[in-house]
Amino acid sequence: MVPLILYSKPGCHLCEGLQEKLAQIQDPPIELEIRDITSREDWFQAYQYEIPVLLKREVHPSTAQVMETPIPRPAPRLSVEQLQRFLQKYL
């Protein structure tokens, strides 16, 4: 499973569309964590003008430190197949 984080907020159509497409990707299997930016002030300040924001969560092999690496925002018009190919570059 590839752990991804999606920063989103209620009523964001771009966020909802990306979430729906990510749920359809089977290869690689994705474990998606949704973070509502309205639930924390620091998230809201960081991402209020940027959502949807997608990050890959990974553990550094030598330090065991959890890192969250941003993934460039995919175009909203990508099909599920195109999104899958797009993500393969960053996963």
Backbone as JSON, one array per atom type, in Angstrom:
{
  "sequence": "MVPLILYSKPGCHLCEGLQEKLAQIQDPPIELEIRDITSREDWFQAYQYEIPVLLKREVHPSTAQVMETPIPRPAPRLSVEQLQRFLQKYL",
  "N": [[0.84, -1.19, 0.0], [0.49, 2.2, -0.81], [0.96, 4.98, 1.1], [-0.91, 7.87, 1.07], [-1.64, 11.34, 1.57], [-4.32, 13.52, 1.58], [-5.02, 16.82, 1.58], [-7.87, 18.62, 2.21], [-11.16, 20.16, 2.03], [-14.54, 20.46, 3.22], [-16.99, 20.58, 0.66], [-15.29, 21.23, -1.43], [-14.98, 20.88, -4.7], [-12.91, 20.14, -6.45], [-11.26, 18.73, -4.72], [-12.95, 16.61, -3.96], [-13.33, 15.35, -6.42], [-10.72, 14.48, -7.02], [-10.31, 12.76, -4.87], [-12.23, 10.77, -5.39], [-11.23, 9.69, -7.78], [-8.72, 8.75, -6.93], [-9.54, 6.72, -5.24], [-10.28, 4.79, -7.04], [-8.0, 3.8, -8.14], [-6.04, 0.98, -8.53], [-3.51, -0.07, -8.87], [-0.55, 1.22, -8.1], [-1.89, -0.11, -5.0], [-3.59, 2.21, -2.96], [-3.42, 3.82, 0.14], [-5.37, 6.06, 1.52], [-5.36, 8.99, 3.34], [-7.49, 11.4, 4.5], [-7.31, 14.77, 5.19], [-8.95, 17.25, 6.74], [-8.79, 20.58, 6.25], [-10.14, 22.49, 7.66], [-10.27, 21.63, 10.21], [-8.04, 22.12, 11.69], [-6.13, 24.89, 12.62], [-3.46, 25.39, 11.75], [-3.24, 23.76, 9.47], [-5.2, 24.95, 7.92], [-4.2, 27.56, 7.54], [-1.9, 26.95, 6.1], [-2.82, 25.68, 3.75], [-5.15, 26.84, 2.68], [-5.47, 28.21, 0.24], [-4.51, 26.44, -1.57], [-5.59, 23.87, -1.85], [-6.81, 21.04, -3.74], [-4.28, 19.32, -1.91], [-1.75, 17.0, -2.25], [0.16, 14.52, -0.69], [2.9, 12.27, -0.27], [3.43, 9.83, 2.12], [6.21, 8.65, 3.83], [8.64, 6.56, 5.42], [11.77, 7.34, 6.58], [14.5, 5.32, 5.86], [16.88, 5.03, 7.47], [16.64, 6.69, 9.71], [14.1, 6.37, 10.66], [12.28, 8.36, 10.65], [9.21, 9.94, 9.95], [8.24, 11.16, 6.89], [6.66, 13.63, 4.89], [6.07, 14.06, 1.68], [5.48, 16.41, -0.8], [3.38, 16.01, -3.68], [3.16, 17.01, -7.0], [0.28, 18.91, -8.04], [-2.2, 17.16, -9.67], [-3.78, 17.57, -12.88], [-7.21, 18.47, -12.93], [-8.8, 17.33, -14.9], [-7.81, 14.89, -15.61], [-8.16, 11.47, -16.47], [-8.93, 8.44, -14.61], [-7.05, 6.51, -15.35], [-5.06, 8.12, -16.49], [-4.36, 9.62, -14.25], [-3.31, 7.61, -12.65], [-1.0, 6.91, -14.14], [0.33, 9.37, -13.96], [0.81, 9.53, -11.17], [2.57, 7.41, -10.84], [5.05, 8.39, -11.49], [5.85, 9.68, -9.19], [5.6, 7.98, -7.09]],
  "CA": [[0.0, 0.0, 0.0], [1.18, 3.48, -0.84], [0.21, 5.92, 1.94], [-1.02, 9.23, 0.57], [-2.42, 12.27, 2.38], [-5.02, 14.52, 0.78], [-5.57, 17.95, 2.32], [-9.14, 18.92, 1.56], [-12.16, 20.77, 2.91], [-15.9, 20.16, 2.77], [-17.51, 21.4, -0.43], [-14.28, 21.47, -2.46], [-15.26, 19.95, -5.79], [-11.65, 19.6, -6.96], [-10.82, 17.74, -3.74], [-13.83, 15.45, -4.05], [-13.04, 14.67, -7.68], [-9.44, 13.8, -6.88], [-10.5, 11.66, -3.93], [-12.97, 9.71, -6.09], [-10.33, 9.04, -8.73], [-7.71, 8.01, -6.17], [-10.18, 5.5, -4.7], [-10.43, 3.82, -8.12], [-6.69, 3.3, -8.56], [-5.74, -0.32, -7.92], [-2.1, -0.42, -9.02], [-0.41, 0.5, -6.84], [-2.97, 0.16, -4.05], [-3.37, 3.46, -2.24], [-4.03, 4.04, 1.45], [-5.59, 7.5, 1.47], [-5.77, 9.7, 4.56], [-8.07, 12.71, 4.18], [-7.15, 15.75, 6.26], [-9.83, 18.41, 6.57], [-8.03, 21.75, 6.69], [-10.93, 23.32, 8.57], [-10.23, 21.06, 11.55], [-6.84, 22.62, 12.39], [-5.74, 26.22, 12.14], [-2.19, 25.34, 11.02], [-3.53, 23.23, 8.14], [-5.98, 25.94, 7.19], [-3.29, 28.63, 7.13], [-0.94, 26.44, 5.12], [-3.39, 25.13, 2.51], [-6.45, 27.38, 2.32], [-5.52, 28.62, -1.17], [-3.78, 25.46, -2.35], [-6.23, 22.56, -1.94], [-6.34, 19.86, -3.03], [-2.84, 19.1, -1.78], [-1.5, 15.57, -2.13], [1.49, 14.21, -0.21], [3.25, 10.87, -0.05], [4.03, 9.62, 3.43], [7.2, 7.6, 3.8], [9.51, 6.5, 6.59], [13.18, 7.35, 6.19], [15.01, 4.01, 6.27], [17.92, 5.01, 8.5], [16.27, 7.44, 10.92], [12.71, 6.01, 11.0], [11.5, 9.59, 10.7], [8.12, 9.99, 8.98], [8.35, 12.33, 6.01], [5.53, 13.86, 4.01], [6.63, 14.67, 0.48], [4.42, 16.88, -1.71], [3.25, 15.54, -5.05], [2.54, 18.09, -7.78], [-1.16, 18.78, -8.21], [-2.6, 16.66, -10.99], [-4.85, 18.32, -13.55], [-8.52, 17.92, -12.56], [-9.46, 16.64, -16.02], [-7.21, 13.59, -15.88], [-8.96, 10.27, -16.22], [-8.33, 7.59, -13.58], [-5.86, 5.9, -15.94], [-4.04, 9.16, -16.62], [-3.92, 9.93, -12.9], [-2.47, 6.49, -12.24], [0.31, 7.09, -14.8], [0.9, 10.57, -13.37], [1.29, 9.21, -9.83], [3.68, 6.46, -10.9], [6.29, 9.17, -11.54], [6.19, 10.2, -7.87], [5.5, 6.93, -6.08]],
  "C": [[0.88, 1.25, 0.0], [0.38, 4.47, 0.0], [0.27, 7.34, 1.37], [-1.89, 10.04, 1.53], [-3.03, 13.28, 1.43], [-5.56, 15.6, 1.71], [-6.75, 18.47, 1.53], [-9.99, 19.77, 2.5], [-13.54, 20.46, 2.36], [-16.34, 21.13, 1.67], [-16.52, 21.73, -1.52], [-14.47, 20.44, -3.57], [-13.99, 19.36, -6.4], [-11.14, 18.5, -6.03], [-11.64, 16.46, -3.85], [-13.56, 14.65, -5.31], [-11.75, 13.89, -7.61], [-9.58, 12.59, -5.95], [-11.22, 10.49, -4.6], [-12.06, 8.96, -7.06], [-9.26, 8.22, -8.02], [-8.28, 6.7, -5.63], [-10.3, 4.41, -5.76], [-9.1, 3.22, -8.57], [-6.37, 2.02, -7.79], [-4.26, -0.68, -7.96], [-1.26, 0.85, -9.11], [-1.61, 0.79, -5.93], [-2.62, 1.36, -3.18], [-4.11, 3.42, -0.91], [-4.16, 5.55, 1.6], [-6.09, 8.02, 2.82], [-6.27, 11.07, 4.14], [-7.89, 13.61, 5.4], [-7.97, 16.99, 5.92], [-9.12, 19.64, 7.13], [-8.82, 22.65, 7.63], [-10.89, 22.79, 10.0], [-9.02, 21.52, 12.36], [-6.41, 23.94, 11.77], [-4.44, 26.19, 11.34], [-2.38, 24.78, 9.62], [-4.26, 24.27, 7.31], [-5.07, 27.06, 6.67], [-2.34, 28.18, 6.03], [-1.57, 26.16, 3.76], [-4.69, 25.78, 2.04], [-6.57, 27.79, 0.85], [-4.91, 27.59, -2.1], [-4.53, 24.16, -2.6], [-6.79, 22.29, -3.33], [-4.82, 19.76, -3.04], [-2.64, 17.61, -1.49], [-0.04, 15.37, -1.71], [1.67, 12.71, -0.09], [3.91, 10.77, 1.32], [4.99, 8.45, 3.33], [8.05, 7.68, 5.06], [10.94, 6.42, 6.1], [13.82, 6.07, 6.72], [16.02, 4.03, 7.42], [17.52, 5.7, 9.8], [14.89, 7.07, 11.44], [11.83, 7.25, 11.16], [10.44, 9.56, 9.6], [8.24, 11.29, 8.2], [7.1, 12.41, 5.15], [6.04, 14.69, 2.84], [5.51, 15.12, -0.45], [4.53, 16.24, -3.09], [2.62, 16.68, -5.84], [1.06, 17.83, -8.0], [-1.49, 18.27, -9.6], [-3.73, 17.52, -11.57], [-6.2, 17.68, -13.23], [-9.19, 17.11, -13.66], [-8.84, 15.29, -16.36], [-8.2, 12.48, -15.62], [-8.28, 9.47, -15.1], [-7.04, 6.98, -14.11], [-4.72, 6.91, -16.07], [-3.49, 9.55, -15.25], [-2.99, 8.84, -12.38], [-1.08, 6.61, -12.85], [1.05, 8.29, -14.22], [1.53, 10.25, -12.01], [2.49, 8.27, -9.85], [5.04, 7.18, -10.97], [6.78, 9.55, -10.15], [6.12, 9.15, -6.77], [6.6, 5.93, -6.27]]
}
